[in-house]
Amino acid sequence: MSSSVRSPSKERKDDASPGLQTPNDASPEHSIATPGHDGGRSSGTKRSREDELEGETSTDRATRSRSASTVARLPGLRVRVKSVCGDLSSVITKLRDSGLSAEERARLDDQADTLREELARLEGEVYDVYEQDDEITDYVLEFIKFARAKARPAANFTTMPNDVLHLVLRHFRKEAKQLIAMSTVNKQMRDAVRNPIVWRSVDLRAYKSSITDKILYSIVQDDDAFSCVKRLYLRDCSQLTDRSVLKVLRKCYTTIEYIDLEGCERLTEETMRFIMHECKQITALNVRGCSGVSAKYIFDNFFALPDDLVRIKVNDTRGIHGRVDQDDFLKLAESVEEFTAKYKERIGDAAKVQEWEARLNSQSDVLRVAEFIKETSQHVSRWKRGESAACDHAHTIQLVGSRRADPILTLFPECGHVSCVDCTLNERRHMRLIDGEYIYPCGMCHEPMPSPGGFEVVVRGTERRA
C-alpha cells in the first residue's frame, strides 16, 4: 500500500490529535491508532472495535475493563459457593449424631463456624460483581442466603452464655418443679438452675396441697441456690410443716423480705419464732389461716418483729378460727389489751399513735383483728351477765347452770347471741344468697351467723351438780 499509518510515537505531543486517526485508504482492521496513555502518546497497539469505542475516555475504558474482569470472576465464585455449601451441609449432618463425644462435637462446631464465615465472605465477593437485573448473580445470592439460613445454629439453652441463661431461667420461677427438672439435662443446665441469681423468688402457690415436705426438700437441697431469695409464696400449701419451711428460711433469712404462708395449717409457733428473731429484712408477712399458729403468741411477741414490718395479716389463726373455748379466748383478749397498752406506751405522743395506727391499718389487719377480739370479749361478758341467749336451751343453762349432758353453746361474734348447736343447725336452713355468698341469719337479730366451720366461742353457764 502506498499510504500507510503514521506512527504516533514519532509525532510531537502538540501535533497529536485526539480520538481515532483512520485515513480514508486505511482498512478498519489495520489502521486504528489510539491515543497514548503516557504523555498523550498512543500505544501503537491495534485494537478491535469491541475493545475500544469512539469518544471513550481513559476513565471510562478503565471502568469497563474492571467490570469485564469482575464479571469473569463469577463462574469461579459459583464453584466455590457450591463447594463450601456442600462441606457445610456435611458437617451439620454429622453434628446431628447424638452419639458424638464432646471433643468431636467441639471440633465440628469450630469447622462449621469457619465454613459459615467463608460463606459470608463469598457473599460479599458476589455483591462486588453484582449488576442490576443479572439473573445469574441474583440466583447465586439467593442460594447463599438460603444456605446461611439453613446453616444458622439454632439458639438453645446449651449454647447460651451463662449470664443470659440465668436471666431466662428467672422467668421460670413460677414453675419451680419444671425448673428443677431442667437441671437434669446436663451439667451446664444444672449449674445454671442452682445459681442463686435464678432463685430471687420461690412461688409454689400453684401446687397447693399437692406439695409435701419431701418435694420441698428436693427443691431446696443442700447448696446455696436459695441464699438470695427475697420473696417466698407458699399460700395454701397445707401439707407443709415447720421442718421444710424452716429449711427454706434458714437458707435466705438474711435476704427474705416477703413471706406468704396463708393457709399453711400445719405450721406452728416454731416457724413464727424464727421469722420474728432471724428474718430482719422482712417487710411483709401473711399468716392468715395458719390455724396452728397462735394469735395469742403473735400479739404477745408482736414487738419482736422488725420495725419495717407493717404489712402483716393474722386473721383466722388459732384462737380466732373454728370453735374456741371461752377460757382460751379470754386469755387471748387479755393479750390484745396488753398489746394495745404497750404500743401506745412505746409511741407515747397521741398524734404519733394515730399516725402509726393509720399506717398499720392501711396495709395490715392486726388492729382490725384486735378490735374484733375486744368486741367479741364484750359479748362474752354480756353472756356471763345473763344476756344474749338466743334459744331455750341457752336460756335454761344461763339460769340454772351447766352440766356435762347439756348441749354445746356457741356465741356468734357478729351479734353476740348464744345458741346451742342443734338450734343453730335448724336456723341455718334459712340461709340466703347475697352477692354470691351464703348468709346464715341469726334467729334473734338476723345478723349473719358464722359460716359452717367459722369462728365461734364455746361458752358455758355456771357449773351445777348433775
Backbone hydrogen bonds, N-H to C=O, Kabsch-Sander energy under -0.5 kcal/mol:
donor,donor_aa,acceptor,acceptor_aa,energy
4,S,2,S,-0.5
10,K,7,S,-1.7
11,E,8,P,-1.3
15,D,12,R,-0.7
16,A,12,R,-0.8
16,A,13,K,-0.8
21,Q,33,A,-0.9
22,T,20,L,-0.6
26,A,23,P,-1.7
30,H,27,S,-0.7
31,S,27,S,-1.5
33,A,31,S,-0.6
34,T,32,I,-0.5
36,G,40,G,-0.8
38,D,41,R,-0.7
39,G,37,H,-0.5
41,R,38,D,-1.1
43,S,35,P,-0.5
51,D,48,S,-0.9
52,E,48,S,-0.9
56,E,53,L,-1.8
61,R,57,T,-2.3
62,A,58,S,-2.3
63,T,59,T,-2.5
64,R,60,D,-2.6
65,S,61,R,-1.9
66,R,62,A,-2.5
67,S,63,T,-2.4
68,A,64,R,-2.1
69,S,65,S,-2.1
70,T,66,R,-2.3
71,V,67,S,-2.5
72,A,68,A,-1.5
73,R,69,S,-0.5
73,R,70,T,-1.4
74,L,71,V,-1.3
77,L,73,R,-2.1
78,R,74,L,-2.5
79,V,75,P,-1.8
80,R,76,G,-2.2
81,V,77,L,-2.8
82,K,78,R,-2.2
83,S,79,V,-2.1
84,V,80,R,-2.6
85,C,81,V,-2.5
86,G,82,K,-1.9
87,D,83,S,-2.3
88,L,84,V,-2.7
89,S,85,C,-2.4
90,S,86,G,-1.9
91,V,87,D,-2.1
92,I,88,L,-2.5
93,T,89,S,-2.0
94,K,90,S,-1.9
95,L,91,V,-1.9
96,R,92,I,-0.8
96,R,93,T,-0.8
97,D,94,K,-1.6
98,S,96,R,-0.7
100,L,97,D,-1.3
105,R,101,S,-2.5
106,A,102,A,-2.2
107,R,103,E,-2.3
108,L,104,E,-2.4
109,D,105,R,-2.3
110,D,106,A,-2.1
111,Q,107,R,-2.1
112,A,108,L,-2.7
113,D,109,D,-2.3
114,T,110,D,-2.1
115,L,111,Q,-2.1
116,R,112,A,-2.3
117,E,113,D,-2.2
118,E,114,T,-2.1
119,L,115,L,-2.5
120,A,116,R,-2.2
121,R,117,E,-2.1
122,L,118,E,-2.4
123,E,119,L,-2.0
124,G,120,A,-1.6
125,E,121,R,-1.8
126,V,122,L,-2.4
127,Y,123,E,-2.0
128,D,124,G,-1.2
129,V,125,E,-1.1
129,V,126,V,-0.5
130,Y,127,Y,-0.9
134,D,131,E,-1.5
135,E,133,D,-0.9
138,D,134,D,-2.4
139,Y,135,E,-2.4
140,V,136,I,-2.3
141,L,137,T,-2.5
142,E,138,D,-2.5
143,F,139,Y,-2.4
144,I,140,V,-2.4
145,K,141,L,-2.6
146,F,142,E,-2.5
147,A,143,F,-2.6
148,R,144,I,-2.8
149,A,145,K,-1.9
150,K,146,F,-2.2
151,A,147,A,-1.9
152,R,148,R,-0.8
159,T,156,N,-1.1
160,M,156,N,-0.8
160,M,157,F,-0.6
165,L,161,P,-2.6
166,H,162,N,-2.4
167,L,163,D,-1.6
168,V,164,V,-2.2
169,L,165,L,-2.5
170,R,166,H,-1.4
171,H,168,V,-1.4
172,F,169,L,-1.9
173,R,170,R,-1.1
175,E,172,F,-2.2
176,A,203,D,-0.6
179,L,175,E,-2.3
180,I,176,A,-2.3
181,A,177,K,-2.0
182,M,178,Q,-1.7
183,S,179,L,-0.7
183,S,180,I,-1.0
184,T,181,A,-1.6
185,V,182,M,-1.7
190,R,186,N,-2.4
191,D,187,K,-2.8
192,A,188,Q,-2.1
193,V,189,M,-2.9
194,R,190,R,-2.0
195,N,192,A,-1.4
198,V,195,N,-1.6
199,W,195,N,-0.8
200,R,198,V,-1.1
202,V,231,R,-2.7
203,D,173,R,-1.0
203,D,201,S,-0.5
204,L,202,V,-0.5
204,L,233,Y,-2.6
207,Y,204,L,-1.2
208,K,204,L,-0.8
208,K,205,R,-0.5
210,S,207,Y,-2.5
211,I,208,K,-1.3
216,L,212,T,-2.3
217,Y,213,D,-2.6
218,S,214,K,-1.9
219,I,215,I,-1.4
220,V,216,L,-2.5
221,Q,217,Y,-2.8
223,D,220,V,-0.5
227,S,224,D,-1.7
229,V,226,F,-1.2
230,K,200,R,-2.9
231,R,200,R,-1.4
232,L,258,Y,-2.5
233,Y,202,V,-3.1
234,L,232,L,-0.6
234,L,260,D,-2.9
236,D,262,E,-3.7
237,C,234,L,-1.9
238,S,236,D,-1.9
240,L,237,C,-1.5
245,V,241,T,-1.9
246,L,242,D,-2.8
247,K,243,R,-1.4
248,V,244,S,-1.5
249,L,245,V,-2.4
250,R,246,L,-2.5
251,K,247,K,-0.6
251,K,248,V,-1.1
252,C,248,V,-1.2
253,Y,249,L,-1.0
255,T,252,C,-1.7
256,I,252,C,-2.4
257,E,230,K,-2.8
258,Y,230,K,-2.2
259,I,284,A,-1.9
260,D,232,L,-2.7
261,L,259,I,-0.6
261,L,286,N,-3.0
263,G,288,R,-2.3
264,C,261,L,-2.1
265,E,263,G,-1.7
267,L,264,C,-1.4
271,T,268,T,-0.8
272,M,268,T,-1.3
273,R,269,E,-3.0
274,F,270,E,-1.7
275,I,271,T,-2.2
276,M,272,M,-2.3
277,H,273,R,-1.9
278,E,274,F,-2.4
279,C,274,F,-0.8
279,C,275,I,-0.9
280,K,278,E,-1.7
281,Q,253,Y,-0.5
282,I,279,C,-0.9
283,T,257,E,-2.9
284,A,257,E,-1.6
285,L,311,R,-3.0
286,N,259,I,-2.1
287,V,285,L,-0.5
287,V,313,K,-2.6
289,G,315,N,-1.9
290,C,287,V,-1.9
291,S,289,G,-1.8
293,V,290,C,-2.0
294,S,292,G,-0.5
295,A,318,R,-3.0
298,I,294,S,-1.6
299,F,295,A,-2.3
300,D,296,K,-2.4
301,N,297,Y,-1.7
302,F,299,F,-0.6
304,A,301,N,-2.0
305,L,302,F,-1.6
309,L,306,P,-1.5
310,V,283,T,-0.9
310,V,308,D,-1.2
311,R,283,T,-1.3
312,I,310,V,-0.9
313,K,285,L,-1.9
317,T,314,V,-0.9
318,R,290,C,-0.8
318,R,293,V,-2.2
320,I,317,T,-2.4
324,V,456,E,-2.7
326,Q,458,V,-1.6
329,F,325,D,-2.4
330,L,326,Q,-2.1
331,K,327,D,-1.6
332,L,328,D,-1.8
333,A,329,F,-2.3
334,E,330,L,-1.7
335,S,331,K,-1.9
336,V,332,L,-2.0
337,E,333,A,-2.0
338,E,334,E,-2.2
339,F,335,S,-2.3
340,T,336,V,-2.5
341,A,337,E,-2.3
342,K,338,E,-2.4
343,Y,339,F,-2.3
344,K,340,T,-1.7
345,E,341,A,-1.9
346,R,342,K,-2.7
347,I,343,Y,-2.1
348,G,344,K,-2.4
349,D,347,I,-1.7
353,V,349,D,-2.2
354,Q,350,A,-2.2
355,E,351,A,-2.1
356,W,352,K,-2.7
357,E,353,V,-2.6
358,A,354,Q,-2.5
359,R,355,E,-2.2
360,L,356,W,-2.4
361,N,357,E,-2.6
362,S,358,A,-1.7
363,Q,359,R,-0.7
363,Q,360,L,-0.6
364,S,360,L,-1.4
365,D,312,I,-1.7
366,V,312,I,-0.6
369,V,365,D,-2.6
370,A,366,V,-2.4
371,E,367,L,-2.3
372,F,368,R,-2.2
373,I,369,V,-2.3
374,K,370,A,-2.0
375,E,371,E,-2.3
376,T,372,F,-2.2
377,S,373,I,-2.2
378,Q,374,K,-1.6
379,H,375,E,-1.6
380,V,376,T,-1.9
381,S,377,S,-2.0
382,R,378,Q,-2.0
383,W,379,H,-2.0
384,K,380,V,-2.2
385,R,381,S,-1.3
386,G,383,W,-1.6
387,E,382,R,-2.3
390,A,418,V,-3.5
391,C,418,V,-0.5
395,H,391,C,-2.3
396,T,392,D,-2.6
397,I,393,H,-2.4
398,Q,394,A,-2.1
399,L,395,H,-1.5
400,V,396,T,-2.8
401,G,397,I,-1.9
402,S,462,T,-2.0
406,D,403,R,-1.6
409,L,459,V,-0.6
410,T,419,S,-2.6
411,L,457,V,-2.8
412,F,417,H,-2.8
416,G,412,F,-2.8
418,V,388,S,-2.8
419,S,410,T,-2.1
421,V,408,I,-1.7
424,T,420,C,-2.3
425,L,421,V,-2.0
426,N,422,D,-1.7
427,E,423,C,-2.1
428,R,424,T,-1.5
429,R,426,N,-1.3
430,H,427,E,-1.9
431,M,428,R,-1.2
432,R,439,I,-2.6
434,I,432,R,-0.7
434,I,437,E,-3.2
437,E,434,I,-1.8
439,I,432,R,-3.8
442,C,447,E,-2.7
446,H,442,C,-1.8
449,M,440,Y,-3.8
454,G,451,S,-3.0
456,E,322,G,-2.2
457,V,411,L,-1.5
458,V,324,V,-2.8
458,V,456,E,-0.6
459,V,409,L,-1.6
459,V,457,V,-0.7
464,R,402,S,-1.8
